[in-house]
Amino acid sequence: MLAASTEKGDRIILLGSHSKQALKQYRERHIFYCPECKEEVIMKIGNKRIPHFSHKKGSECPESYESETEYHIKGKLLLYQWLKTKGLNPILEPFFPEISQRPDIGVHYKGVNYALEYQCSVISEEVFKKRSEAYLQSGIIPIWILAGKNIKRIGQTKIALSGFQYLFLRQTASGNWVIPSFCPVTKSFINVHQIQPLTVRNAYAHYDVKTFFHADVNVLFDPYLENYINIREWKNEIRKIKNFLAQNSGAYKDNFLQYLYSSSLAPAFLPPEIGLPVRHSPFIETAPLQWQSYLYLDVISREGLFSLTRIIAAFRRRVKNNDIKIRSIPLIPIGSEDLAIKEYLDLLINLNIVKKAGDGLFKRTALHGERDNYSSLLQREDDFYRGITKSILQGNKKDLFNIK
């Protein structure tokens, strides 16, 4: 904790601008209390850590269970000071008694109250959602900022994301989906965007990195981001996954692989129309190659006529059987796995894989390439992805994302 109240009710903030001697003298003259639980706290002044307040041993205050690292303290201090240089009036560790919560920083910007939570350690999904919902119900917009040290980049356009990190995904005022991050060591904002899951753990993504000195306030509240996906890179990543599944299929038992083989399909020979990026895919924890295979093989390629309702019902059955898992994204309340399913169907229509048959019904177009050998399949894959750019840009009026 960097903020506390004195016995007179005065608020004191340890911003690092006071000398240690002055703080020691102040500590001798006053008693300090936690603004949240009203318990007495201790002002700690050492040589290794930034001066801070700490609860006494045995405290039952929720704040006392989350010990702050030097990285965390430095990060929120820098964010606070940066906001002040931008002409705003942030409050460090404000306490909201109506919801009994204290974010790292509170700030008012363009008529909106924000709570900034700079999170360096893992908390439960339950706690994350509870805090977020409490802010929203009080008319406060939460922005959860991931510690920069926890960003696990895999090359230029890939990232490893845990289920916990997906919770940080938010939608900005301009409609961008982004995981905000900040590194106090490099003093840089890292906005991870255009996130498209490839597997349960890995995703395609872009990184927008700006230092303190080149960033305006919108880098935090409403960053300008170019949303596009390099379709050639996506194709290569999906092909790698198909080949990996094929090469490792005998190493372990897997319901999905068993289903493919029972359908007379090897993973390496899955058609290119399976495993496509759609905007709401993050709402589904299961890899797109897998959940789209289930829909394609259960309904699209098997039934003569089908409806969107029928596809969703098939999806729900797979969820019930634990073949497909759903992901919670609490900061994007308008969105769901159903939208991802609809987007996939729309994409197949735009690509002329599926066509409308009237009265809300659809059917797959004429079969082709069903008995491709591996080399001809790769050629068909190349041709398919070369044509996907024009198909999506012309057919997708909502412009979910641009494809290069």
Long-range contacts (C-beta under 8 A, 24 or more apart in sequence): 1-34, 1-41, 1-52, 1-53, 1-54, 1-63, 1-68, 1-93, 2-50, 2-52, 2-53, 2-73, 2-76, 2-77, 2-92, 2-93, 3-35, 3-53, 3-92, 3-93, 4-32, 4-33, 4-34, 4-35, 4-41, 4-43, 4-53, 5-32, 5-33, 5-34, 5-35, 6-30, 6-31, 6-32, 6-33, 7-31, 7-33, 11-35, 13-92, 13-93, 14-43, 14-50, 14-51, 14-52, 14-53, 15-77, 15-80, 15-81, 15-92, 16-50, 16-51, 16-77, 18-51, 20-45, 20-51, 23-51, 34-61, 34-63, 35-93, 35-95, 35-102, 36-61, 36-62, 36-63, 36-95, 36-100, 36-102, 37-61, 37-62, 37-63, 49-73, 50-74, 50-77, 63-102, 66-121, 66-123, 68-120, 69-120, 69-121, 71-120, 71-147, 71-149, 71-184, 71-185, 72-118, 72-120, 72-121, 72-147, 74-184, 75-118, 75-120, 75-147, 75-182, 75-183, 75-184, 76-104, 76-105, 76-116, 76-118, 77-184, 78-182, 78-184, 78-187, 78-212, 79-104, 79-105, 79-116, 79-118, 79-145, 79-182, 80-105, 82-212, 83-107, 83-217, 86-216, 86-217, 88-217, 96-138, 96-140, 98-138, 99-134, 99-135, 99-137, 99-138, 101-131, 101-134, 101-135, 103-135, 103-142, 106-140, 109-217, 109-221, 110-221, 112-141, 113-139, 113-140, 113-141, 114-140, 114-141, 114-142, 114-143, 114-221, 115-140, 115-141, 115-142, 115-143, 116-143, 116-145, 116-220, 117-142, 117-143, 117-144, 117-145, 118-145, 118-147, 118-182, 119-144, 119-145, 119-146, 119-147, 119-168, 120-147, 120-149, 120-150, 122-164, 123-164, 125-163, 125-164, 125-167, 125-328, 128-164, 128-167, 128-330, 129-167, 129-328, 129-330, 132-330, 132-331, 133-330, 142-331, 143-170, 143-180, 143-220, 143-221, 144-168, 144-170, 144-180, 144-331, 145-180, 145-181, 145-182, 145-220, 146-179, 146-180, 146-181, 146-182, 147-181, 147-182, 147-183, 148-181, 148-182, 148-183, 148-184, 148-185, 148-186, 148-188, 148-190, 149-183, 149-185, 150-181, 151-181, 151-190, 151-192, 153-207, 154-202, 157-204, 157-205, 157-206, 157-230, 157-233, 158-198, 158-202, 158-203, 158-204, 158-205, 158-237, 159-192, 159-195, 159-202, 159-203, 159-205, 159-207, 160-201, 160-202, 160-203, 161-195, 161-201, 161-202, 161-203, 162-201, 163-285, 163-327, 166-282, 166-327, 166-329, 167-328, 167-329, 167-330, 167-331, 168-331, 169-195, 169-282, 169-329, 169-331, 169-332, 170-331, 170-332, 171-331, 171-332, 171-334, 171-335, 172-221, 172-222, 172-223, 173-221, 173-222, 174-222, 174-224, 176-222, 176-223, 176-225, 176-227, 177-279, 177-282, 177-332, 178-223, 178-225, 180-220, 180-223, 186-211, 187-211, 187-212, 188-212, 189-215, 189-219, 189-220, 191-219, 191-223, 191-225, 193-223, 193-225, 193-227, 194-225, 194-227, 194-228, 194-229, 194-401, 195-282, 196-229, 196-234, 196-277, 196-281, 196-282, 196-288, 197-281, 197-282, 197-284, 197-285, 197-287, 197-288, 198-237, 198-238, 198-241, 198-287, 198-288, 199-241, 199-287, 200-285, 200-286, 200-287, 203-282, 204-229, 204-233, 204-234, 204-237, 204-277, 227-401, 227-402, 228-401, 228-402, 228-403, 228-404, 229-277, 229-401, 229-402, 229-403, 229-404, 230-403, 230-404, 231-385, 231-388, 231-389, 231-403, 231-404, 232-385, 234-277, 234-385, 235-272, 235-381, 235-382, 235-385, 238-275, 238-289, 239-378, 239-381, 241-275, 241-287, 241-289, 242-267, 242-268, 242-270, 242-275, 242-289, 243-267, 243-268, 255-323, 256-290, 256-293, 256-294, 256-323, 259-293, 259-294, 259-297, 260-293, 260-297, 263-297, 265-297, 268-374, 269-372, 269-374, 269-377, 271-296, 271-369, 272-380, 272-381, 272-384, 272-385, 273-348, 273-351, 273-353, 273-384, 276-344, 276-347, 277-401, 278-340, 278-343, 278-344, 278-347, 278-400, 279-339, 279-340, 279-343, 279-400, 279-401, 280-335, 280-336, 280-337, 280-339, 280-340, 280-343, 281-340, 282-327, 282-329, 283-326, 283-327, 283-329, 283-335, 283-336, 283-337, 283-339, 283-340, 284-324, 284-325, 284-326, 284-327, 284-337, 284-340, 285-325, 285-326, 285-327, 286-323, 286-324, 286-325, 290-324, 291-315, 291-318, 291-324, 292-344, 294-318, 294-323, 294-324, 295-341, 295-344, 300-348, 300-354, 300-364, 301-364, 304-363, 305-357, 305-361, 305-362, 305-363, 306-361, 306-362, 306-363, 307-360, 307-361, 307-362, 308-341, 308-342, 308-345, 308-360, 308-362, 309-360, 311-341, 311-345, 312-338, 312-341, 315-341, 343-400, 346-395, 346-396, 347-392, 347-396, 349-395, 350-391, 350-392, 350-394, 350-395, 350-396, 351-384, 351-387, 351-388, 351-391, 351-395, 352-391
